[in-house]
Amino acid sequence: MTRSIFYSLLVSGIIFCSTSATAQMAKDLVSTTLDGNLSTIDGYVPSMTITKDGKTAYFSKASEQKPLYGVFSKKEIVHEIYRAENINGEWKNITKMEVCPKYASAKHPTISEDGKRLFFASNMKGSYGKYDIYVADIKTDGSLGVSKNLGPKVNTKEDELYPSLYNGTLLFFASEGRDGYGGLDLYATQVVMNTLTPSVNLGNHINSDSDDYAIQLSPEKGLGFVVSNRGQNQTISQYTVAYGNSKKTENRYDNVADNGSSLQTAMNEGVEYTSNSFEDK
């Protein structure tokens, strides 16, 4: 995956550091924006995901940890997912979620519209490749059920990262393990109950020959906002793309691509659902 030290976005939000002090983490959370941020550890970092009622948030934090084996081994970067509660306008009760074994990483959490499922990326043992997309049920007490791999319709031998949900069932994610346009490409799959459709590449009107990390949609405008490092010197920026019947208006949007037919297909096409690996056996 392409990495770069040249960034064009404002570095803000969660501060990635070694401290585990709950007070500091809560302070960092308050400054987190909904636009995501950047880190020298992981490039683009998505914003924390918040439940529809605004009471609960999930986010990932990176720290250096000694590996399980090797007395003289160097510390490794480990990503962990945390839960926070909004109490009188302040994020408190920061709790680490046990979504994967110790020393494995979990990051990029996103919550379902009904608040009952948490999707995330992890490199835990048993993954198809490097990072895979997983899902875990959120119990009524706030704890998580068993993490379930979404299987080969989504995951490959390489990285799958940055899951995000649109309109309840459309799961966007970035993949490096398929024949795409270059680096990470954006894909979509429909998730209903314990079934999903084969993943669809969003096409070259959305993807580029660089890394494309995430997309947010504004359907009323027919626009998508793609985070990508396709800029000069591989700068990470947000790019505006049009899909469907929308057209570029003069001098209004930069970096606009028209006719996102693959995205329209992913959003609208009805497909017969089949079983997959995150069903209970």
C-alpha positions as CSV (number, residue, x, y, z in Angstrom):
1,M,0.0,0.0,0.0
2,T,1.3,3.4,-0.9
3,R,2.3,5.5,2.0
4,S,3.4,9.1,2.0
5,I,4.6,11.7,4.5
6,F,3.1,14.6,2.5
7,Y,-0.3,15.4,3.6
8,S,-2.8,18.1,2.5
9,L,-5.5,17.5,5.1
10,L,-5.5,19.2,8.5
11,V,-4.1,16.9,11.1
12,S,-6.7,16.9,13.8
13,G,-8.8,14.6,16.0
14,I,-7.5,11.6,18.0
15,I,-3.9,11.9,19.0
16,F,-2.1,8.5,18.5
17,C,0.3,8.1,21.4
18,S,1.4,5.5,23.9
19,T,-0.5,6.8,26.9
20,S,-3.5,4.8,28.1
21,A,-4.9,7.5,30.4
22,T,-8.6,7.6,30.0
23,A,-8.8,11.3,30.7
24,Q,-6.4,12.1,27.9
25,M,-8.3,9.8,25.5
26,A,-11.5,11.5,26.4
27,K,-9.9,14.9,25.7
28,D,-8.7,13.7,22.3
29,L,-12.1,12.5,21.4
30,V,-13.7,15.9,22.0
31,S,-11.5,17.3,19.3
32,T,-12.3,14.6,16.7
33,T,-13.9,15.9,13.6
34,L,-16.4,14.0,11.4
35,D,-14.0,14.4,8.4
36,G,-11.3,12.0,9.6
37,N,-7.7,12.8,10.1
38,L,-4.1,11.8,9.3
39,S,-1.3,10.0,11.2
40,T,2.3,9.2,10.4
41,I,1.5,5.6,11.4
42,D,-1.4,4.8,9.2
43,G,-2.0,7.5,6.6
44,Y,-5.7,8.4,6.5
45,V,-7.6,7.6,9.7
46,P,-11.4,7.7,9.5
47,S,-13.5,9.6,12.0
48,M,-15.0,7.9,15.0
49,T,-18.4,6.2,14.3
50,I,-21.4,7.4,16.3
51,T,-24.7,5.7,17.0
52,K,-27.8,7.3,15.5
53,D,-28.9,8.6,19.0
54,G,-25.5,10.3,19.4
55,K,-24.9,8.5,22.8
56,T,-22.1,6.0,21.8
57,A,-19.0,6.3,19.7
58,Y,-16.4,3.8,18.5
59,F,-12.9,4.6,17.4
60,S,-9.5,3.0,17.0
61,K,-6.2,4.0,18.6
62,A,-2.7,2.9,17.8
63,S,0.0,2.2,20.3
64,E,3.4,0.5,20.5
65,Q,3.4,-2.9,22.3
66,K,6.0,-5.6,22.8
67,P,5.2,-8.7,20.8
68,L,4.2,-11.9,22.6
69,Y,7.4,-13.7,21.7
70,G,11.1,-12.6,21.7
71,V,12.6,-10.9,24.7
72,F,14.6,-8.5,22.6
73,S,12.0,-8.0,19.9
74,K,11.2,-4.4,19.0
75,K,7.8,-2.9,19.9
76,E,5.1,-3.2,17.2
77,I,2.2,-0.9,16.3
78,V,-1.1,-2.4,17.5
79,H,-4.5,-0.9,16.8
80,E,-7.3,-1.3,19.3
81,I,-11.0,-0.4,19.2
82,Y,-12.6,1.7,22.0
83,R,-16.1,2.6,23.0
84,A,-17.1,6.0,24.5
85,E,-20.3,7.3,26.0
86,N,-21.7,10.8,25.5
87,I,-22.7,12.1,28.9
88,N,-24.0,15.6,29.1
89,G,-22.1,16.5,25.9
90,E,-18.8,15.0,27.0
91,W,-17.2,11.7,25.9
92,K,-16.6,9.6,28.9
93,N,-16.4,5.9,30.1
94,I,-13.8,5.0,27.5
95,T,-13.7,1.2,27.3
96,K,-11.5,-1.0,25.2
97,M,-13.5,-3.6,23.1
98,E,-12.3,-7.2,23.1
99,V,-12.8,-7.8,19.3
100,C,-9.6,-9.8,18.6
101,P,-6.9,-11.6,20.5
102,K,-4.1,-9.7,22.2
103,Y,-1.3,-8.5,20.0
104,A,-3.6,-8.6,16.9
105,S,-4.9,-5.3,15.5
106,A,-8.5,-4.1,15.0
107,K,-9.3,-0.7,13.4
108,H,-11.6,1.4,11.3
109,P,-14.9,0.6,13.2
110,T,-18.2,1.5,11.7
111,I,-21.6,0.9,13.3
112,S,-24.8,-0.3,11.6
113,E,-27.7,2.1,11.3
114,D,-29.7,0.2,13.9
115,G,-26.8,0.2,16.3
116,K,-26.7,-3.6,16.6
117,R,-23.5,-4.4,14.6
118,L,-20.0,-3.2,14.5
119,F,-17.9,-3.7,11.3
120,F,-14.1,-3.3,11.5
121,A,-10.8,-4.4,9.9
122,S,-8.5,-6.8,11.7
123,N,-5.4,-8.9,11.0
124,M,-6.3,-11.5,13.7
125,K,-5.3,-15.1,13.1
126,G,-7.7,-16.9,10.7
127,S,-8.0,-13.9,8.3
128,Y,-7.9,-14.6,4.6
129,G,-4.8,-12.4,4.1
130,K,-3.5,-9.3,5.9
131,Y,-6.4,-7.2,7.2
132,D,-10.0,-8.6,6.6
133,I,-13.4,-7.0,7.3
134,Y,-15.2,-8.5,10.3
135,V,-18.5,-7.9,12.1
136,A,-19.6,-8.4,15.7
137,D,-23.0,-8.1,17.2
138,I,-23.4,-5.4,19.9
139,K,-25.2,-6.8,22.9
140,T,-27.7,-4.8,25.0
141,D,-25.0,-4.3,27.8
142,G,-22.6,-2.7,25.2
143,S,-20.3,-5.7,25.0
144,L,-19.6,-7.4,21.7
145,G,-20.3,-10.9,20.5
146,V,-18.0,-13.2,18.5
147,S,-16.1,-11.4,15.7
148,K,-17.1,-13.0,12.3
149,N,-15.1,-12.8,9.1
150,L,-17.2,-11.6,6.1
151,G,-15.6,-14.2,4.0
152,P,-14.3,-14.4,0.4
153,K,-17.0,-12.3,-1.2
154,V,-15.3,-9.3,0.6
155,N,-11.9,-10.4,1.8
156,T,-8.7,-11.5,-0.1
157,K,-5.1,-12.3,0.5
158,E,-4.3,-8.6,0.8
159,D,-5.7,-5.7,2.8
160,E,-9.4,-4.9,3.1
161,L,-9.9,-1.7,5.1
162,Y,-12.1,1.3,5.9
163,P,-15.6,-0.3,6.0
164,S,-18.5,2.2,6.0
165,L,-22.2,1.7,5.7
166,Y,-24.6,3.7,3.6
167,N,-28.4,3.5,3.8
168,G,-28.3,0.7,6.3
169,T,-27.2,-2.2,4.0
170,L,-24.6,-0.9,1.5
171,L,-21.1,-1.6,2.8
172,F,-18.3,0.3,1.2
173,F,-14.7,-0.8,1.8
174,A,-11.2,-0.5,0.3
175,S,-9.4,-3.5,-1.1
176,E,-5.9,-4.1,-2.3
177,G,-6.4,-7.7,-3.3
178,R,-8.4,-7.6,-6.5
179,D,-7.6,-6.6,-10.1
180,G,-8.5,-2.9,-9.9
181,Y,-7.2,0.4,-11.1
182,G,-4.2,0.7,-8.7
183,G,-3.5,0.5,-5.0
184,L,-6.5,0.4,-2.8
185,D,-9.8,0.5,-4.8
186,L,-13.3,1.1,-3.4
187,Y,-15.8,-1.7,-3.5
188,A,-19.4,-2.2,-2.3
189,T,-21.5,-5.2,-1.1
190,Q,-25.1,-5.4,0.1
191,V,-25.4,-6.8,3.6
192,V,-28.8,-8.0,4.8
193,M,-29.2,-10.1,7.9
194,N,-26.4,-12.7,7.6
195,T,-26.1,-12.6,3.8
196,L,-24.2,-10.4,1.4
197,T,-23.6,-10.1,-2.3
198,P,-20.4,-10.5,-4.2
199,S,-18.3,-7.3,-4.0
200,V,-18.5,-4.8,-6.9
201,N,-15.7,-2.4,-7.9
202,L,-17.1,1.2,-8.0
203,G,-15.4,1.8,-11.3
204,N,-12.7,4.2,-12.7
205,H,-15.0,7.2,-12.2
206,I,-14.6,6.6,-8.5
207,N,-11.3,4.8,-8.2
208,S,-7.9,6.0,-9.5
209,D,-4.4,4.5,-10.0
210,S,-3.5,5.5,-6.4
211,D,-5.0,4.5,-3.1
212,D,-8.7,5.3,-2.6
213,Y,-9.6,5.0,1.0
214,A,-13.2,5.9,1.6
215,I,-16.4,7.4,0.1
216,Q,-19.3,9.3,1.5
217,L,-22.4,10.0,-0.6
218,S,-24.7,13.0,-0.9
219,P,-27.6,11.4,-2.9
220,E,-29.6,14.6,-3.0
221,K,-26.8,16.2,-5.0
222,G,-25.7,13.0,-6.8
223,L,-22.2,13.5,-5.4
224,G,-19.7,11.3,-3.7
225,F,-16.7,12.5,-1.7
226,V,-13.7,10.2,-2.0
227,V,-10.6,10.3,0.2
228,S,-7.6,9.4,-1.9
229,N,-3.8,10.0,-2.2
230,R,-4.1,10.7,-6.0
231,G,-2.9,14.3,-5.6
232,Q,0.5,15.6,-6.4
233,N,3.3,14.0,-4.3
234,Q,0.6,11.5,-3.2
235,T,-1.1,14.0,-0.9
236,I,-4.2,12.7,0.8
237,S,-7.2,14.8,0.0
238,Q,-11.0,14.7,-0.5
239,Y,-12.2,14.6,-4.1
240,T,-15.7,15.2,-5.4
241,V,-17.2,12.8,-7.9
242,A,-20.6,12.9,-9.6
243,Y,-22.6,9.8,-10.3
244,G,-26.0,9.0,-12.0
245,N,-27.6,11.9,-13.7
246,S,-25.6,14.7,-12.0
247,K,-23.4,16.9,-14.1
248,K,-20.5,19.1,-13.2
249,T,-21.4,22.7,-12.8
250,E,-18.9,25.2,-14.0
251,N,-16.3,26.3,-11.3
252,R,-18.3,24.6,-8.6
253,Y,-16.5,21.4,-8.0
254,D,-12.9,20.3,-8.3
255,N,-11.8,16.9,-9.5
256,V,-15.3,15.8,-10.7
257,A,-15.8,12.6,-12.6
258,D,-19.2,11.9,-14.2
259,N,-21.2,8.8,-15.0
260,G,-20.5,6.5,-12.0
261,S,-22.4,3.6,-13.4
262,S,-20.8,1.0,-11.2
263,L,-21.8,2.9,-8.1
264,Q,-25.3,3.2,-9.4
265,T,-25.4,-0.5,-10.0
266,A,-24.2,-1.3,-6.4
267,M,-26.8,1.1,-5.0
268,N,-29.8,0.0,-7.0
269,E,-29.4,-3.5,-8.4
270,G,-31.4,-6.3,-6.7
271,V,-29.3,-9.4,-6.3
272,E,-30.2,-12.9,-4.9
273,Y,-28.5,-13.4,-1.6
274,T,-26.5,-16.5,-0.6
275,S,-24.9,-17.8,2.5
276,N,-21.5,-16.5,3.7
277,S,-18.9,-17.2,6.4
278,F,-20.2,-14.9,9.1
279,E,-23.4,-17.0,9.5
280,D,-23.4,-19.0,12.6
281,K,-22.6,-22.6,11.8
